[in-house]
């Protein structure tokens, strides 16, 4: 699949999974997003209809075509949503700005996920809520090995998506206080509710 076609077909590709399971996962998670919310990697804006408890949402998206599609969805919801071009490793926001940060199925594509997690910690308020819905490399040897073997081709087909990242471990190592974890689909997907207990300053 050509890279520039991916934003055009993303919603169609994901529609079966959204109807089967992902939609409910997003709804249950994002009802906890309150106050001034930052979304990392809004994609086509699939989360926007679930921000019922938010006062306002600032969303970043690195792909201009994805941003364009997400802006169309932003016009159809009641919560004020702004979408800007930016990437997760260099968030253009002041320290301690957001009450909640949301990341759904995005850390698989970020080039430097550790740097992005530190940026999330920086811009999220002390004890602010950070909500993750991601997929990870599983511990089981056979399935994990299949993920390893498939990732090089998968990245080329699906906009840089890594099937075999240990994202949950990275979240823990970054210093977030995980308060709740749910696992889905043979532990490939997980939901993590965390708090940003800052212990040091970030530069």
C-alpha positions as a printed NumPy array, in Angstrom:
array([[  0.   ,   0.   ,   0.   ],
       [  1.465,   3.348,  -0.962],
       [  2.169,   5.491,   2.064],
       [  0.187,   8.48 ,   0.757],
       [ -2.91 ,   6.294,   0.416],
       [ -2.938,   5.131,   4.027],
       [ -4.867,   8.128,   5.454],
       [ -7.539,   7.654,   2.791],
       [ -8.194,   4.01 ,   3.636],
       [ -7.518,   4.038,   7.392],
       [-11.129,   4.395,   8.513],
       [-12.293,   1.661,   6.139],
       [ -9.555,  -0.71 ,   7.292],
       [-10.316,  -0.122,  10.949],
       [-14.111,  -0.108,  10.74 ],
       [-14.602,  -3.852,  11.487],
       [-12.373,  -3.68 ,  14.584],
       [-13.993,  -0.457,  15.747],
       [-17.44 ,  -2.051,  15.567],
       [-16.308,  -5.309,  17.139],
       [-14.325,  -4.015,  20.095],
       [-12.253,  -0.855,  19.696],
       [-15.185,   1.539,  19.834],
       [-16.224,   0.322,  23.284],
       [-12.616,   0.384,  24.495],
       [-12.21 ,   3.984,  23.352],
       [-15.535,   5.052,  24.888],
       [-14.788,   3.499,  28.274],
       [-11.294,   4.969,  28.358],
       [-11.993,   8.456,  27.066],
       [-14.895,   9.131,  29.395],
       [-12.073,   9.626,  31.924],
       [-10.468,  12.403,  29.866],
       [-11.362,  15.602,  31.714],
       [-10.411,  19.26 ,  31.64 ],
       [ -7.858,  20.522,  29.107],
       [ -6.982,  17.417,  27.054],
       [ -4.059,  16.718,  24.74 ],
       [ -4.353,  13.894,  22.223],
       [ -1.114,  12.537,  20.778],
       [ -1.57 ,  11.499,  17.15 ],
       [ -5.231,  12.109,  16.397],
       [ -5.104,  10.188,  13.11 ],
       [ -8.452,  10.61 ,  11.37 ],
       [-10.148,  11.841,  14.554],
       [-11.761,   8.557,  15.549],
       [-11.582,   9.513,  19.242],
       [-13.276,  12.874,  18.923],
       [-16.849,  11.718,  19.474],
       [-15.915,  10.18 ,  22.843],
       [-14.685,  13.317,  24.624],
       [-17.909,  13.953,  26.511],
       [-16.221,  14.963,  29.768],
       [-13.508,  17.204,  28.312],
       [-13.651,  21.003,  28.393],
       [-11.464,  21.348,  25.307],
       [ -9.116,  19.166,  23.282],
       [ -5.833,  20.017,  21.62 ],
       [ -4.815,  17.274,  19.192],
       [ -1.519,  16.865,  17.369],
       [ -1.045,  14.931,  14.144],
       [  2.149,  14.662,  12.095],
       [  0.493,  13.656,   8.807],
       [ -1.226,  16.529,   6.933],
       [ -3.759,  14.242,   5.248],
       [ -4.681,  12.619,   8.548],
       [ -5.047,  16.072,  10.091],
       [ -7.386,  17.141,   7.302],
       [ -9.64 ,  14.138,   7.876],
       [ -9.618,  14.629,  11.639],
       [-10.61 ,  18.277,  11.292],
       [-13.75 ,  17.175,   9.472],
       [-14.732,  15.056,  12.481],
       [-13.841,  17.866,  14.895],
       [-16.554,  20.036,  13.332],
       [-19.227,  17.444,  14.174],
       [-18.767,  17.279,  17.961],
       [-19.758,  19.644,  20.75 ],
       [-16.395,  19.795,  22.532],
       [-13.987,  22.442,  21.13 ],
       [-11.193,  20.58 ,  19.33 ],
       [ -8.138,  22.083,  17.652],
       [ -5.811,  19.959,  15.515],
       [ -2.27 ,  21.092,  14.725],
       [  0.658,  19.602,  12.836],
       [  3.268,  18.394,  15.338],
       [  5.03 ,  15.216,  16.405],
       [  5.191,  13.535,  19.774],
       [  8.913,  13.963,  20.331],
       [  8.709,  17.773,  20.2  ],
       [  5.445,  18.955,  21.702],
       [  4.967,  22.71 ,  21.132],
       [  3.419,  23.347,  24.538],
       [  4.463,  24.776,  27.886],
       [  5.208,  22.598,  30.896],
       [  2.291,  21.453,  33.067],
       [ -0.36 ,  22.584,  30.593],
       [ -2.798,  19.646,  30.296],
       [ -5.078,  17.901,  32.778],
       [ -5.274,  14.734,  30.647],
       [ -3.137,  13.304,  27.844],
       [ -4.513,  10.604,  25.529],
       [ -2.579,   8.229,  23.262],
       [ -4.425,   5.543,  21.308],
       [ -2.672,   3.24 ,  18.847],
       [  0.031,   5.801,  18.187],
       [  3.189,   4.791,  20.084],
       [  3.693,   1.968,  17.603],
       [  4.559,   4.583,  14.954],
       [  6.472,   7.281,  16.85 ],
       [ 10.143,   7.25 ,  15.845],
       [ 11.467,   7.913,  19.371],
       [  8.79 ,   6.673,  21.799],
       [ 10.94 ,   7.215,  24.902],
       [ 11.46 ,  10.862,  24.037],
       [  7.729,  11.23 ,  23.33 ],
       [  6.837,   9.773,  26.73 ],
       [  9.124,  12.278,  28.432],
       [  7.431,  15.059,  26.475],
       [  4.057,  13.791,  27.675],
       [  5.319,  13.9  ,  31.249],
       [  6.55 ,  17.444,  30.73 ],
       [  3.331,  18.959,  29.347],
       [  0.942,  17.022,  31.6  ],
       [  0.204,  18.559,  34.983],
       [  1.565,  16.98 ,  38.128],
       [ -0.737,  14.077,  39.035],
       [ -2.554,  14.591,  35.733],
       [ -4.137,  11.629,  34.036],
       [ -2.471,   9.918,  31.035],
       [ -4.568,   7.35 ,  29.158],
       [ -3.092,   4.751,  26.8  ],
       [ -4.668,   2.276,  24.369],
       [ -1.838,   0.548,  22.519],
       [ -0.649,  -2.791,  21.176],
       [  2.532,  -4.551,  22.277],
       [  4.794,  -7.496,  21.621],
       [  3.365, -10.432,  23.557],
       [  5.411, -12.599,  25.924],
       [  4.483, -15.916,  24.296],
       [  7.439, -17.054,  22.218],
       [  5.661, -18.151,  19.044],
       [  3.316, -15.188,  18.661],
       [  6.023, -12.769,  19.716],
       [  8.37 , -14.222,  17.108],
       [  5.678, -13.876,  14.443],
       [  5.316, -10.214,  15.403],
       [  9.092,  -9.774,  15.072],
       [  9.182, -11.385,  11.636],
       [  6.156,  -9.479,  10.331],
       [  7.178,  -6.023,  11.555],
       [  9.561,  -4.996,   8.714],
       [  6.891,  -5.555,   6.059],
       [  4.077,  -4.313,   8.3  ],
       [  5.905,  -0.992,   8.845],
       [  6.095,  -0.372,   5.112],
       [  2.431,  -1.183,   4.584],
       [  0.945,   0.597,   7.581],
       [  2.609,   3.958,   8.036],
       [  5.544,   2.839,  10.193],
       [  3.571,   0.707,  12.65 ],
       [  5.779,  -1.594,  14.759],
       [  3.996,  -4.775,  15.844],
       [  6.665,  -5.734,  18.366],
       [  7.262,  -2.765,  20.639],
       [  7.293,  -3.187,  24.425],
       [  5.247,  -0.03 ,  24.915],
       [  3.808,  -0.919,  28.321],
       [  7.312,  -1.448,  29.687],
       [  8.374,   1.9  ,  28.23 ],
       [  5.43 ,   3.592,  29.965],
       [  6.486,   2.084,  33.285],
       [ 10.15 ,   2.981,  32.778],
       [  9.204,   6.572,  31.896],
       [  7.909,   7.032,  35.429],
       [  4.14 ,   6.967,  35.035],
       [  2.162,   5.554,  37.948],
       [ -0.082,   2.875,  36.392],
       [ -3.383,   2.679,  38.268],
       [ -5.261,   0.255,  36.008],
       [ -4.436,  -2.145,  33.177],
       [ -6.785,  -4.085,  30.901],
       [ -5.586,  -6.539,  28.256],
       [ -7.452,  -7.603,  25.116],
       [ -7.092,  -9.962,  22.149],
       [ -4.592, -12.464,  23.558],
       [ -2.806,  -9.658,  25.422],
       [ -1.779,  -7.941,  22.186],
       [ -3.75 ,  -4.797,  23.041],
       [ -3.827,  -3.089,  26.41 ],
       [ -5.471,  -0.138,  28.09 ],
       [ -3.509,   1.646,  30.814],
       [ -4.76 ,   4.416,  33.067],
       [ -1.842,   6.273,  34.607],
       [ -0.991,   9.299,  36.716],
       [  1.859,  11.703,  36.029],
       [  3.664,  11.65 ,  39.362],
       [  6.574,  13.897,  38.473],
       [  9.705,  13.287,  40.442],
       [ 12.07 ,  15.551,  38.567],
       [ 12.2  ,  18.363,  36.066],
       [ 12.509,  17.67 ,  32.344],
       [ 14.704,  19.68 ,  30.023]])
